[in-house]
Amino acid sequence: MADRISVNSAARLSEAITRLTAMYRDKKYVVVSLRPGKDRTLDQNALWFALYERIAQMTQIGDTEDARRYCKLHFGVPIMRAADADFRDGWNRMFLHLAYEQKLELMGSCSLFGPDGFPVTRLFNRAQGIAYTDRIVEEFTGRGVFFCDLLGEAAA
């Protein structure tokens, strides 16, 4: 029953206070963690989905979900393995030995990890998210996929 809310406006602050108050009244014990900062933006998520859609349209990789799985495995996992020793050790122990097709399947919706698949991109900080975007663009631009219109919109 863990709730998470990003407070970035007066309305969201009010919502957070209301939810905290309701949880306190209901349960009488509540653990609250606060930290300043900004989570990966909705704009970044929207950009990634647009990149996945474009990859699916312009390559033989499959549908949008196939493109997402591919990118998470080929670009996201290496970013996390390089950045986080615990992630790398866990990946090496639990997944490194699996067949490629099994790893690719775990990146998408599955009963083990839920609708978003194995957690990779949701673990990124902003810099890692930027690196992920850059690697996708570099790889697929080399395969003839055009992203300038999408990247122009993201930069605006």
C-alpha positions in Angstrom: 0.0 0.0 0.0 2.9 2.4 -0.7 1.9 5.7 -2.3 4.2 7.9 -4.2 3.5 11.4 -5.3 5.7 14.1 -6.9 4.9 17.6 -5.6 5.4 20.2 -8.3 2.5 22.5 -7.8 0.2 23.8 -5.1 -2.5 21.4 -6.3 -0.2 18.4 -6.0 1.0 19.6 -2.5 -2.7 19.7 -1.5 -3.3 16.3 -2.9 -0.3 14.9 -1.0 -1.5 16.4 2.3 -5.0 15.0 1.7 -3.7 11.5 0.9 -1.3 11.6 3.9 -4.1 12.7 6.2 -6.5 10.0 4.9 -3.8 7.3 5.4 -3.0 8.5 8.9 -6.7 8.5 9.9 -7.2 5.0 8.4 -4.0 3.3 9.7 -2.7 5.5 12.5 0.9 4.8 11.5 2.5 6.2 8.4 6.1 6.2 7.3 6.9 9.3 5.2 10.1 9.8 3.1 10.8 13.1 1.5 13.5 14.1 -0.9 14.0 17.2 -3.0 14.5 16.7 -6.7 12.7 15.8 -9.9 11.9 12.4 -11.1 12.3 11.4 -14.7 9.9 13.7 -16.5 6.7 12.8 -18.3 8.2 14.5 -21.3 11.1 12.0 -21.3 8.7 9.0 -21.0 6.6 10.5 -23.9 9.8 10.9 -26.0 10.9 7.3 -25.4 7.5 6.0 -26.4 7.6 8.1 -29.6 11.1 6.7 -30.3 9.9 3.2 -29.8 7.0 3.9 -32.1 9.2 5.3 -34.8 11.6 2.3 -34.5 8.7 -0.1 -34.9 7.5 1.8 -38.0 10.8 2.1 -39.7 12.5 -1.2 -38.9 11.7 -4.9 -38.9 12.1 -5.0 -35.1 8.4 -5.7 -34.5 5.8 -3.5 -32.8 6.3 -0.7 -30.3 6.5 -3.1 -27.3 9.2 -5.1 -29.2 11.2 -1.9 -29.7 10.8 -1.0 -26.1 12.1 -4.4 -24.9 15.0 -4.2 -27.3 16.0 -0.8 -26.2 15.7 -1.7 -22.5 17.9 -4.8 -22.9 20.5 -3.3 -25.4 20.9 0.2 -24.0 19.2 0.4 -20.5 20.7 -2.8 -19.0 24.3 -1.8 -19.9 23.8 1.7 -18.5 22.6 0.3 -15.2 25.3 -2.4 -15.1 27.9 0.2 -15.6 26.4 2.6 -13.0 25.3 0.4 -10.2 27.3 -2.4 -8.7 24.3 -4.0 -7.0 22.3 -4.0 -10.2 25.3 -5.5 -12.1 25.8 -8.2 -9.5 22.2 -9.1 -9.4 21.9 -9.1 -13.2 25.0 -11.3 -13.5 23.8 -13.8 -10.9 20.1 -14.0 -12.0 19.9 -13.1 -15.7 23.3 -13.2 -17.5 23.0 -17.0 -18.1 19.6 -16.8 -19.7 19.1 -17.1 -23.4 18.7 -13.8 -25.3 15.1 -14.4 -26.0 14.3 -14.9 -22.3 16.1 -11.7 -21.4 14.2 -9.8 -24.1 10.9 -11.3 -22.9 11.6 -10.2 -19.3 12.0 -6.5 -20.5 8.3 -6.4 -21.4 5.0 -7.2 -19.6 5.3 -10.5 -17.7 3.9 -12.1 -14.7 7.2 -11.9 -12.8 7.7 -8.1 -13.1 4.3 -6.8 -14.0 3.2 -4.7 -16.9 6.4 -2.7 -17.2 8.7 -5.7 -17.1 12.1 -5.9 -15.5 12.9 -2.5 -13.9 15.5 -0.8 -15.9 14.5 2.7 -17.2 12.4 3.4 -14.1 15.7 3.2 -12.1 17.4 5.8 -14.2 18.4 9.2 -12.9 18.1 12.1 -15.4 21.6 11.8 -16.7 21.1 8.0 -17.3 17.8 8.8 -19.1 19.6 11.2 -21.4 22.3 8.7 -22.1 19.6 6.1 -22.9 17.9 8.5 -25.4 21.3 9.3 -27.0 22.2 5.6 -27.4 18.8 4.8 -29.0 19.1 7.7 -31.4 22.7 6.9 -32.3 22.0 3.2 -32.9 18.8 3.6 -35.0 19.9 6.7 -36.9 22.6 4.4 -38.2 19.9 2.1 -39.3 18.1 4.8 -41.2 15.5 5.8 -38.6 14.7 9.5 -38.7 14.2 11.2 -35.3 14.9 14.9 -35.9 11.3 15.8 -35.7 10.8 14.0 -32.4 14.0 15.4 -30.9 13.2 18.9 -32.0 9.8 18.7 -30.2 11.6 17.4 -27.0 14.1 20.2 -27.1 11.5 23.0 -27.5 
